[in-house]
């Protein structure tokens, strides 16, 4: 499973980060120590589940938090010294097991981290070799592409040169013929003038129909300058082709690429993002049957316009809590409140089935489903001890139910409020909301135990 320390490569540094998180425990001195003793039992239960699932990081964190809570933090609580001796003896006994167990898990994690580092280095070396081979292949392909492109350009340039030279030669021959015809015409015109005037003028003797007098080296030929004709351009030197450039404007030159440069919220029962956790609040699975089952159990009280309460218990599996049990304790109810009696029955039931406290459930016989000021104060210690704890409210009159938690603002406001009974609390920002990470599921039954009988 991925974890929050998986980005740390050094095995020792990963263990250090894990240990540091496992020591993050805070104690609220306004809460009774008995709540922490009860939460300590649940810490061990959750840690054991993670250990059985081979989720060693989560197990190690919770065992570490248990040690930190009872060895370093809770002894400074004002009520710790007056704690019941059996509770203190239980902690002392469990420490003899938890300490070596945490060290054993730590050793396993260190070996696993070392092996993961070795595998990571091998994989990185393999990836690097594959990357270098791929870069070499791409470089060779790029060089071959450029070679072919340059060869194609050279071919086009040579063909252009040849075509240009041929055009110039043809143009030069045409000029030669034009000059010959002009000279011949001049001779004809002179003969006519001589015949007409009877003058015996001398003429340049040019053999008729014979152009042998034209030199073969046309580049050095210069026509007579005394007959008023323009200069005939010389035959182009074929060495000029070395300086001829063909521009391929439709295919701009591609620059060479340098292949070497590529471009908390926290709680003493939480595991954070370690051990595969994706958030600090773990999912709570609530069977939808719980609403109708509880309303049936509470029906007699509802008919008397009296509230009924029950305690929610469940199990931890695959990093999620599953509500499986509702215990109905002995209680005293009114139309708008309900108080639990004989709490020891609750603890015995929880220990008997090795359960985790996940909140509470109660009815509003005449009101809608919401958390009153009394409800928020009742729920506060549940959520302080276990941030995933929920408060379920069932309204038989309005046929609605809600699964609630206090917001962070609600925890702050209720935690600092010293008032009792019904009293005013501001509504904005909200003090409670529908529970985050709560999943309602069908087809699962809940075991109800009525401790009132």
C-alpha positions as CSV (number, residue, x, y, z in Angstrom):
1,X,0.0,0.0,0.0
2,X,1.1,3.5,-0.7
3,X,1.8,5.7,2.3
4,X,2.7,9.2,3.2
5,X,6.4,8.2,3.6
6,X,6.7,6.3,0.3
7,X,8.2,9.4,-1.3
8,X,11.1,9.2,1.1
9,X,13.8,6.9,-0.3
10,X,16.1,6.5,2.7
11,X,14.8,3.6,4.9
12,X,16.0,5.4,8.1
13,X,14.3,8.6,7.1
14,X,11.1,6.8,6.4
15,X,11.1,5.1,9.8
16,X,11.9,8.5,11.5
17,X,8.9,10.1,9.8
18,X,6.7,7.2,10.9
19,X,7.9,7.5,14.5
20,X,7.4,11.2,14.5
21,X,3.8,10.8,13.4
22,X,3.2,8.1,16.0
23,X,4.3,10.5,18.7
24,X,1.7,13.1,17.8
25,X,-0.7,12.8,20.7
26,X,-2.6,15.5,22.5
27,X,-4.7,15.2,25.6
28,X,-7.6,17.5,26.5
29,X,-7.5,18.0,30.2
30,X,-11.2,19.0,30.2
31,X,-12.1,15.4,29.4
32,X,-12.2,12.7,31.9
33,X,-9.3,10.2,32.0
34,X,-11.8,7.3,31.9
35,X,-12.5,8.4,28.3
36,X,-8.8,8.0,27.4
37,X,-8.6,4.6,29.2
38,X,-11.6,3.5,27.1
39,X,-10.0,4.9,23.9
40,X,-6.8,3.2,24.8
41,X,-8.5,-0.2,24.6
42,X,-9.9,0.8,21.2
43,X,-6.5,1.9,20.0
44,X,-5.2,-1.6,20.7
45,X,-8.2,-3.2,19.0
46,X,-7.6,-1.1,15.9
47,X,-3.9,-1.7,15.9
48,X,-4.5,-5.5,16.2
49,X,-6.8,-5.4,13.2
50,X,-4.2,-3.5,11.1
51,X,-1.6,-6.0,12.3
52,X,-3.7,-9.0,11.2
53,X,-4.2,-7.3,7.8
54,X,-0.4,-6.9,7.5
55,X,-0.9,-3.1,7.4
56,X,2.3,-2.7,9.5
57,X,2.6,1.1,9.1
58,X,-0.9,1.7,10.5
59,X,-0.4,-0.9,13.3
60,X,2.9,0.6,14.3
61,X,1.4,4.2,14.4
62,X,-1.4,3.1,16.7
63,X,0.8,1.1,19.0
64,X,3.2,4.1,19.1
65,X,0.3,6.5,19.9
66,X,-0.8,4.1,22.7
67,X,2.6,4.2,24.2
68,X,2.9,8.0,23.8
69,X,-0.5,8.5,25.3
70,X,-0.1,6.5,28.4
71,X,3.7,7.0,29.0
72,X,4.2,10.6,28.1
73,X,0.9,12.5,27.8
74,X,-1.9,11.2,30.1
75,X,0.3,11.1,33.3
76,X,0.3,15.0,33.2
77,X,-3.6,15.0,33.2
78,X,-4.9,16.5,36.5
79,X,-7.1,13.4,37.1
80,X,-4.5,10.8,36.2
81,X,-3.3,10.1,39.8
82,X,-6.8,9.5,41.0
83,X,-7.6,7.0,38.2
84,X,-8.9,3.6,39.3
85,X,-6.1,1.3,40.2
86,X,-7.4,-1.5,37.9
87,X,-7.2,0.9,34.9
88,X,-3.6,1.8,35.8
89,X,-2.7,-1.9,36.3
90,X,-4.3,-2.7,32.9
91,X,-2.1,-0.1,31.1
92,X,1.0,-1.4,32.9
93,X,0.2,-4.9,31.8
94,X,-0.4,-4.0,28.2
95,X,2.8,-2.0,27.9
96,X,4.7,-5.3,28.5
97,X,3.2,-6.5,25.3
98,X,2.9,-3.4,23.2
99,X,6.5,-2.2,23.6
100,X,8.2,-5.4,22.1
101,X,5.4,-5.7,19.5
102,X,6.0,-2.1,18.3
103,X,9.8,-2.9,18.1
104,X,9.1,-6.1,16.2
105,X,6.9,-4.2,13.6
106,X,9.5,-1.5,13.4
107,X,12.2,-4.1,12.5
108,X,9.9,-5.6,9.8
109,X,9.2,-2.2,8.4
110,X,12.9,-1.4,8.2
111,X,13.6,-4.6,6.3
112,X,10.7,-3.8,4.0
113,X,11.9,-0.3,3.4
114,X,15.4,-1.5,2.6
115,X,14.1,-4.1,0.1
116,X,11.8,-1.5,-1.5
117,X,14.8,0.8,-1.8
118,X,16.8,-1.9,-3.5
119,X,14.0,-2.7,-5.9
120,X,13.5,1.0,-6.5
121,X,17.1,1.5,-7.4
122,X,17.1,-1.6,-9.7
123,X,13.9,-0.3,-11.4
124,X,15.4,3.2,-11.8
125,X,18.6,1.7,-13.3
126,X,16.5,-0.3,-15.7
127,X,14.4,2.7,-16.6
128,X,17.6,4.8,-17.1
129,X,19.1,2.2,-19.4
130,X,15.8,2.0,-21.4
131,X,15.7,5.7,-21.6
132,X,19.3,6.0,-22.8
133,X,18.6,3.3,-25.4
134,X,15.4,5.1,-26.5
135,X,17.3,8.4,-26.7
136,X,20.0,6.8,-28.8
137,X,17.4,5.3,-31.1
138,X,15.6,8.6,-31.5
139,X,19.0,10.4,-32.1
140,X,19.9,7.9,-34.8
141,X,16.5,8.3,-36.4
142,X,16.9,12.0,-36.2
143,X,20.3,11.9,-37.8
144,X,19.1,9.6,-40.6
145,X,16.2,11.9,-41.2
146,X,18.5,14.9,-41.4
147,X,20.9,13.0,-43.7
148,X,18.1,12.2,-46.1
149,X,16.8,15.7,-45.9
150,X,20.2,17.2,-46.7
151,X,20.7,14.6,-49.5
152,X,17.3,15.6,-51.0
153,X,18.3,19.3,-50.8
154,X,21.6,18.6,-52.4
155,X,19.9,16.7,-55.2
156,X,17.4,19.6,-55.7
157,X,20.3,22.1,-55.7
158,X,22.4,20.2,-58.2
159,X,19.3,19.8,-60.5
160,X,18.6,23.5,-60.2
161,X,22.3,24.4,-61.0
162,X,22.2,22.2,-64.1
163,X,19.0,23.7,-65.3
164,X,20.3,27.2,-64.7
165,X,23.5,26.5,-66.6
166,X,21.6,25.0,-69.5
167,X,19.3,28.0,-69.7
168,X,22.3,30.3,-69.7
169,X,24.1,28.4,-72.4
170,X,21.0,28.3,-74.6
171,X,20.5,32.0,-74.0
172,X,24.1,32.6,-75.0
173,X,23.8,30.6,-78.2
174,X,20.6,32.5,-79.1
175,X,22.5,35.7,-78.7
176,X,25.3,34.4,-80.9
177,X,22.8,33.5,-83.7
178,X,21.1,36.9,-83.3
179,X,24.5,38.7,-83.7
180,X,25.4,36.6,-86.7
181,X,22.2,37.4,-88.4
182,X,22.7,41.1,-87.6
183,X,26.2,41.1,-89.1
184,X,25.0,39.2,-92.2
185,X,22.2,41.7,-92.6
186,X,24.8,44.6,-92.3
187,X,26.8,43.0,-95.1
188,X,23.8,42.6,-97.3
189,X,22.9,46.2,-96.7
190,X,26.4,47.4,-97.5
191,X,26.4,45.4,-100.8
192,X,23.2,47.1,-101.8
193,X,24.6,50.5,-100.9
194,X,27.7,49.8,-103.0
195,X,25.7,48.6,-106.0
196,X,23.5,51.6,-105.8
197,X,26.3,54.3,-105.4
198,X,28.8,52.7,-107.7
199,X,31.4,53.2,-105.0
200,X,34.2,50.7,-104.6
201,X,34.1,50.3,-100.9
202,X,36.1,47.6,-99.2
203,X,34.1,45.1,-97.2
204,X,35.1,42.7,-94.5
205,X,35.6,39.3,-96.1
206,X,33.5,36.7,-94.3
207,X,33.4,33.2,-95.8
208,X,29.8,32.5,-96.7
209,X,28.0,29.8,-94.6
210,X,31.1,29.2,-92.5
211,X,31.1,30.0,-88.7
212,X,34.5,28.4,-88.1
213,X,35.8,31.8,-87.2
214,X,33.8,31.7,-83.9
215,X,36.2,30.5,-81.3
216,X,35.4,27.5,-79.3
217,X,36.3,29.2,-76.1
218,X,33.2,31.4,-75.9
219,X,34.2,32.7,-72.5
220,X,37.1,34.6,-74.0
221,X,35.4,35.8,-77.1
222,X,34.9,39.5,-77.5
223,X,32.9,40.9,-80.5
224,X,34.4,43.8,-82.5
225,X,34.0,47.1,-80.7
226,X,33.8,49.2,-83.9
227,X,30.4,48.1,-85.0
228,X,28.4,49.5,-82.1
229,X,26.9,46.2,-80.6
230,X,26.3,45.4,-77.0
231,X,28.6,43.1,-75.0
232,X,27.5,39.4,-75.2
233,X,27.5,37.8,-71.7
234,X,30.0,35.1,-71.2
235,X,29.2,31.5,-70.7
236,X,28.7,31.0,-66.9
237,X,31.4,29.4,-65.0
238,X,30.1,26.0,-63.7
239,X,32.1,26.5,-60.5
240,X,29.4,29.0,-59.6
241,X,27.2,26.1,-58.6
242,X,29.2,25.8,-55.4
243,X,27.8,29.2,-54.3
244,X,24.2,28.5,-55.4
245,X,21.7,28.0,-52.6
246,X,18.3,26.6,-52.9
247,X,15.9,27.9,-50.2
248,X,13.0,25.5,-49.1
249,X,10.7,28.1,-47.6
250,X,8.0,25.5,-47.0
251,X,10.2,23.4,-44.8
252,X,12.0,25.6,-42.2
253,X,15.1,24.2,-40.7
254,X,14.4,22.2,-37.6
255,X,16.8,23.1,-34.7
256,X,18.7,20.3,-33.2
257,X,17.3,19.2,-29.8
258,X,19.6,18.8,-26.9
259,X,18.6,15.3,-25.7
260,X,20.6,15.6,-22.5
261,X,18.4,18.2,-20.8
262,X,14.7,17.2,-20.2
263,X,13.0,19.9,-19.8
264,X,-3.1,18.3,9.6
265,X,-5.8,17.6,11.0
266,X,-4.6,14.9,13.4
267,X,-5.9,12.8,16.2
268,X,-4.4,10.2,18.5
269,X,-6.6,7.5,17.0
270,X,-5.9,8.4,13.3
271,X,-3.3,7.1,11.0
272,X,-3.3,10.1,8.6
273,X,-2.2,9.3,5.1
274,X,0.0,6.4,6.3
275,X,-0.7,2.8,5.6
276,X,-2.8,3.4,2.6
277,X,-5.0,6.0,4.1
278,X,-6.2,8.6,1.6
279,X,-7.5,11.0,4.2
280,X,-7.5,11.6,7.9
281,X,-11.2,10.6,8.3
282,X,-11.8,6.9,7.6
283,X,-15.0,5.8,6.0
284,X,-17.9,4.7,8.2
285,X,-20.3,2.2,6.8
286,X,-23.9,2.5,8.1
287,X,-26.5,-0.1,7.3
288,X,-29.8,1.5,6.3
289,X,-31.7,-1.0,8.3
290,X,-30.5,0.7,11.5
291,X,-33.1,3.4,11.2
292,X,-36.2,1.2,11.1
293,X,-34.7,-1.3,13.6
294,X,-34.1,1.5,16.1
295,X,-37.5,3.1,15.6
296,X,-39.0,-0.2,16.3
297,X,-37.0,-0.6,19.5
298,X,-37.9,3.0,20.5
299,X,-41.6,2.8,19.6
300,X,-42.9,2.5,23.1
301,X,-40.9,5.5,24.2
302,X,-42.0,7.4,21.1
303,X,-45.6,6.8,21.9
304,X,-45.0,8.3,25.3
305,X,-43.3,11.3,23.7
306,X,-39.9,10.3,25.2
307,X,-36.5,10.1,23.6
308,X,-34.6,6.9,23.3
309,X,-30.8,6.5,22.9
310,X,-28.4,3.8,21.9
311,X,-24.7,3.4,21.5
312,X,-23.1,2.6,18.1
313,X,-20.4,-0.1,18.0
314,X,-18.6,-1.6,15.1
315,X,-15.5,-3.2,13.7
316,X,-12.5,-1.9,11.7
317,X,-11.8,-3.7,8.4
318,X,-9.7,-2.6,5.4
319,X,-9.3,0.9,6.9
320,X,-13.0,1.5,7.2
321,X,-15.4,1.3,10.2
322,X,-18.5,-0.8,9.9
323,X,-21.4,-0.3,12.3
324,X,-22.5,-3.7,13.5
325,X,-24.1,-3.3,16.9
326,X,-26.4,-1.0,18.8
327,X,-26.5,-1.3,22.5
328,X,-29.6,0.2,24.3
329,X,-28.4,1.1,27.8
330,X,-30.5,1.7,30.9
331,X,-31.6,5.3,30.6
332,X,-33.9,8.1,31.7
333,X,-35.6,10.1,28.9
334,X,-37.8,13.2,28.4
335,X,-39.4,14.7,25.3
336,X,-36.2,16.5,24.4
337,X,-33.3,14.7,26.2
338,X,-32.1,11.3,27.3
339,X,-29.4,10.3,29.9
340,X,-27.6,7.0,30.1
341,X,-27.4,5.0,33.3
342,X,-25.2,2.1,34.5
343,X,-22.3,2.7,32.1
344,X,-20.5,-0.4,33.2
345,X,-23.0,-2.5,31.2
346,X,-21.8,-0.7,28.1
347,X,-18.2,-1.4,28.8
348,X,-18.8,-5.0,29.5
349,X,-20.7,-5.4,26.2
350,X,-18.0,-3.7,24.2
351,X,-15.3,-5.8,25.7
352,X,-17.3,-9.0,25.2
353,X,-17.5,-8.5,21.5
354,X,-14.2,-6.6,21.0
355,X,-16.0,-3.6,19.6
356,X,-15.1,0.0,18.8
357,X,-17.3,2.9,19.8
358,X,-18.5,4.7,16.7
359,X,-21.0,7.2,18.2
360,X,-24.6,7.2,19.3
361,X,-28.2,7.2,18.0
362,X,-31.3,8.8,19.4
363,X,-34.9,9.8,18.5
364,X,-36.6,13.2,18.3
365,X,-40.2,12.1,18.9
366,X,-41.7,15.5,18.0
367,X,-39.0,17.4,16.2
368,X,-37.0,17.1,12.9
369,X,-33.6,15.4,12.6
370,X,-30.9,17.8,13.7
371,X,-28.5,18.3,16.6
372,X,-29.7,20.5,19.5
373,X,-27.4,22.3,21.8
374,X,-27.7,19.4,24.3
375,X,-27.1,16.9,21.4
376,X,-23.9,18.7,20.4
377,X,-22.5,18.7,23.9
378,X,-23.4,15.0,24.2
379,X,-21.6,14.2,20.9
380,X,-18.6,16.3,21.6
381,X,-16.6,13.6,23.7
382,X,-17.5,10.9,21.2
383,X,-15.9,12.9,18.4
384,X,-13.0,14.0,20.5
385,X,-12.2,10.4,21.3
386,X,-12.8,9.2,17.8
387,X,-13.1,11.7,14.9
388,X,-15.1,9.3,12.8
389,X,-17.8,9.0,15.4
390,X,-21.3,9.9,14.2
391,X,-24.6,11.1,15.8
392,X,-27.6,9.5,14.2
393,X,-31.0,11.3,14.8
394,X,-34.3,9.6,13.8
395,X,-37.5,11.7,13.6
396,X,-40.5,9.3,13.5
397,X,-43.0,12.2,13.3
398,X,-41.3,13.8,10.2
399,X,-40.1,10.4,8.9
400,X,-36.5,11.6,8.4
401,X,-33.1,10.6,9.8
402,X,-29.7,12.2,9.7
403,X,-26.1,11.1,10.3
404,X,-24.2,14.1,11.7
405,X,-20.8,15.2,12.9
406,X,-19.6,18.5,14.5
407,X,-17.7,20.7,12.2
408,X,-14.3,22.0,13.2
409,X,-16.0,25.2,14.2
410,X,-18.5,23.2,16.2
411,X,-15.7,21.3,18.0
412,X,-14.1,24.6,18.9
413,X,-17.3,26.3,20.0
414,X,-18.8,23.4,22.0
415,X,-15.4,22.5,23.5
416,X,-15.1,26.0,25.0
417,X,-18.8,26.3,26.1
418,X,-19.5,25.8,29.8
419,X,-23.2,26.1,29.6
420,X,-25.5,23.1,30.3
421,X,-29.1,22.3,29.3
422,X,-30.7,24.0,26.2
423,X,-28.9,27.2,25.3
424,X,-28.3,29.3,22.2
425,X,-25.4,28.7,19.8
426,X,-24.8,30.7,16.6
427,X,-25.8,28.9,13.4
428,X,-23.2,30.4,11.2
429,X,-20.6,29.1,10.5
430,X,-22.4,25.8,10.9
431,X,-21.6,23.8,14.1
432,X,-22.7,20.4,12.6
433,X,-23.1,18.9,9.2
434,X,-24.0,15.6,7.5
435,X,-21.1,13.2,8.3
436,X,-18.2,13.2,5.8
437,X,-17.2,9.8,4.5
438,X,-20.4,8.1,5.7
439,X,-21.6,5.3,3.3
440,X,-25.2,4.0,3.7
441,X,-25.5,0.4,2.6
442,X,-28.5,-1.9,2.1
443,X,-28.8,-5.6,2.9
444,X,-26.8,-5.6,6.1
445,X,-28.4,-6.2,9.5
446,X,-27.4,-4.6,12.8
447,X,-27.4,-6.5,16.1
448,X,-29.5,-4.8,18.7
449,X,-29.0,-5.5,22.4
450,X,-31.5,-4.0,24.8
451,X,-29.7,-3.5,28.1
452,X,-32.8,-2.0,29.7
453,X,-34.3,-5.5,30.3
